[in-house]
Amino acid sequence: MKTYKAHYVSPHGANPVNGTFEFESEHNAGSKKNATDARIKMLEEFGNEALSWVIDSIELVSGTEEASDYFQPQLDFREPKKVRKRRTFERGRV
């Protein structure tokens, strides 16, 4: 599972609250399931006072990627495609 960092903000009022927290999710960044995992983790950490808070952004924490996420780039040794040249004359003109 990958580690993400989420930023939250409370509604504007007498005591505004904002901050960040880290959570783990197996879903892709930016997906609804990832946002749901962040919301559940926020409610577990902060309890009832976090019900009205909104998660602004979710980003992947760098340096925590697993070895299975690494891939080696592939080299392409095939011959380049031959591009057909277009004729530059105008039709109907001699």
Secondary structure, 3 states (H helix, E strand, C coil): CEEEEEEEECCCCCCCCEEEEEEEECCCCCCHHHHHHHHHHHHHHHHHHHCCCEEEEEEECCCCCCHHHCCCCCCCCCCCCCCCCCCCCCCCCC
